[in-house]
């Protein structure tokens, strides 16, 4: 193969430079301030790296000279062969490995936040964060603080079952908010199926909320969605709570303190759920909608 002639190489280099100039000029025209700051930041970073390198080299040389002046020059020296692995990279690799280990360890702890309804609001917050945030009657809501994966799946399951066993009030529903689970592996899907079986044996319904499409796809293909029931997988935590309330006997206590506007929003959410509901489920939701309407009317009269 023959090398390209010099004029062709120069022409290609000029074309490349023109392309880079066009790209830089376009960026400068679009956002001159941001571009200038970016260039300055890169220049400062390079200068700082060079300064650190020079300072380190100078310090090492001064230290070497000080040692040589005290001990004298050695008669023999042992040096590594050229071309070996740079020892500085060992420290870098160690730091990367330790960071990954720390990340996996933290994610494997299976930490979860238990959620309750903030009084007078339609917002779910951590139970215990404030004295007036309490769990929904007959229901436990958990939000894993990391994505579910094989290392924390069993911990999540054990935490939920232990919390259920320690709860003083009878629980009929457990809702798991999977907002932070961007992907899911097979062991985690198996855990959800086992958790469903454990809860079902105890007479407790398992619900899922805010399940991402890629997670839902795996749950569908593995049969977990069918086991849990597609009707118990909700787009919002509030929808799961409303269905729980439709089959639970604590409506009035839950809605105390809500304004007329919030009650109207609840009615709208129930209205969105009704077209997908059938049979007894639909009848329960219609009953809940009627209770919300009565509570809204009563609140409206009191506000006037």
N, C-alpha and C positions, 0 to 999 in steps of 0.2 A: 504494500500500500504506500503510495507516495503522499508526502505532506502537501497541504494546500499551499499555493504560492503566497509569497509575502503580501502582494496587493490584496488578495482575497482575505487574508487574515486581518489586515488593517481595516478593510471595509466592514468585516463582521464586528470588529472591536468598536468601530465608530457607530455602527447600528445599535450595538448593545448600550453604548454610552448615551446615544440619543434616546433610547427607550427609557433608561433610568432617569435621564433629565426630564423627559415628558412626564414620567410618573411622579417625580419629586415636585416639578412645577405645578402639576395639577393638584397635588396635595396641599402645596403652599397657597395656591389661589383659593382652595375650598376652605381651609382653616389655617390661616397664617400664624395665629397666636399659638394654637395647639402644636403645630409643626415646629415652631421655634422652641417651644418648651421641650418637645421630644428630643430635638437635636441637642439642645443644651444639656438635657439629662443624660443622654448617651455620652456626650463629650465629658461631662463631669464624672460619670461612672468609669470611663476608660482612664481618665486622668487619676482618679482615686486608686484604681487597680494598679496602675503603673507606679504611683507614689508608694503604695504599700509594698510592692515588689522591691523597689529601690531601697526603701527603709530597711526591709528585712535583709536584703543583700549586704547593705552597709553595716548593720548590726552584727551579722554573722561574720563578716570580714574583720570587724573590730575585735570580736570575741576570739577569732582564730589567731589574730596577731598578739592579743594579750596572753593567750595560752602559750604561743610560741616563744614569747619573751620570757616567760617564767620557766618553762620546761625545756626550752631549746628545741631544735629541729630533731624529729625522729630519724633514726638510722634506717628504719624500714617502715613501710606503710602497707596496710591492707585496704584495697579499693575494690568496689564492685565492678564487674565487667560492664562495659558500655552496652547500652541497648536493653537493659533490664527494666522491669516494671517500676515506674516512678513511685517511690515510697509515699509521696504526698497523696496519691490516689487511694492508698489503703485507708487513710483517715476519711477521705470523702466517701468511699464505699461503706465504711463502718457507720458513718453518720446517716447515710441513706438507709442502710439495713435497720439501724436502731429506730429511725423515724417510722419505717414501715411496721416494725414490730410494735411500736407504741400505738400506731393507728389501728392495727388489727386488735391489739389488746383492748383498747378503749371501745371499739365497736363490738367486741365479743362480750362485753359486760351485760348487754341486753337491758340497758337502763330505759325505763319508761316513765311517762308522766301520766298520772291519773287526772282526768278532766271532770269538771263540774260546771254547772250553769251559773254565770255571774248574775246576781239578783237584779231584776229590773232590766235585763239586757238579753240579747240573743247571741251571746259570746261565751265560748267555752274556755275556761282557764284552769290552771293547775289547782287541784284540791289542796287546801292548806296554805296556798299563797296568801290568802286573806281569810279572815274568820268567817265571812259571809258567803264564801264559795263552797258549796256542798254538792255531793254527788246527786244524780237523778235518782229518785226513789225506785228501788228494785232494779237498778242498772249500774254497771261499771263500765267506764269508758277509758281506754288506754291508748296512748300515743307513743310508740317506740321513738326514742331519741336518735336512733341510727337506722339505716336500712337493714331489713331482715336479711340474714345470710346464714350459712351453715354454722358459723362459730357462735352465734347468739340465739339461734332458733330455740334450742332447748331451754335456755335461760328465760326467754320470753314466756314460753309455755309454763314453766314451773312458777314464775312470778305471778302469772294470772291465776293459776289454780290455787296457789297459796293465799293470794289476796281474797279469792272467792271463799275459801274455807274459813278465813279469819273474819269475814264480814258478819257483823251482828244481825243485820237485816237480811231477810231472804232476797236473793237475786234471781231474776228470771231472764235477764239479757246481759250479754257482754259484747261491747262494741270495740273493735280494733281499728284505729285510724292509721292507715298505711300511706299517709301523704309523703313521708320521707323515704319510702321504699321505691326507688326508681327502677330496680330490677329485682328479680327473685330467683333463687336457685331451687333445685329439686328438693334438697333436705328441708328448706323453709316451707315449701308447699306441702311436703309430708307432715311437717309440724302443725300446720294449720288444720290439716285433716284430722290428725290425732287430737288436737285441741278441741275441734268440733265434737269428736266422739266422747272425749272426757266430759265436756260441758253437757252434751245431750244426755249422757248417763246420769248427770246430776239434775236434769230437768231445766237446763239453762240454754237459751238460744244464743248462738254465735252470730254476730254481724260484722261486716267489714265496711269501711267507708274510705272514700277518696283513693280508690284503687286505680293505679295508672294503667293505660292500655296494654303495655308490654307485660305487666304483672298479671293483668286479667287474662291475657292470652295464654300464659302458662297455666294459670289456675283452671281455665276452661279445658285445655288439652290434657291436663292431668286428672280431670274429673273432680277437682276440689270444689269448683264453683257449683257443680251439680249436687255435691254432698252438702255444702253449706246452704244451697238454695239461692238461685240468682236473684230472687226477690229480697234477699237479705244482704245484698251488696249495693251500697248506696253511694251516690255522688257526693253527698254532704253528710257530715256528722249529724246535723239537725234533722235530716230525713230519717235516719235510724232512730233518733230519740223520739221523733213524732210517732213512728210506728210502734215503738215500745209503749209510749203513753196511750196509744189507741187500744192496747190490750192490757193495760195496767190500771189500777184503781186509785191513781194519785194525781188526777188532772188538776183539780182545783188548787192544790198546794203548789204545783209546779208553775201555774200561771199567775199566782199572786204577785202583784207588783208590776206586771207588764203594762205598758201604756197601750192605748187603743191602736196606735200605729203598729206596734210590735205584734199585737194580736192579729191585726190585719195581714201582716207579713206571714205569720204562721198559717193563716187561712189560705194564703196564696200558695205556700209550699205544699200544704195538704192537697190543694186543688191540682197541683202539678203531679202529685203521686197517684191520684185517683184513676186516671186513664190506664195505668199499668196494673192496677189492682183488680182482683176478681174474687168472687165468692165472699167468704167470711172476712178476708182481709179488706175487701172494699167496704163491707158493712161496718167494720171497725173504724175505718178512716172516715166514713161518712158520719158516724157517731161523734168522732173527735171534732170534725169540722163543725158540727152543730154546737158542740160545747164551746168551741172557740168563738163561734158567732154570738152565742149567748153572753160569754164573758166580755166580748168586745162591746156589745150593746150596753151591758151593765157599766163597763168602764167609761163608755162615752157619756152615759147619763151622769155619772159621778163627776166627770171632768167638766161638764157644763154647769 
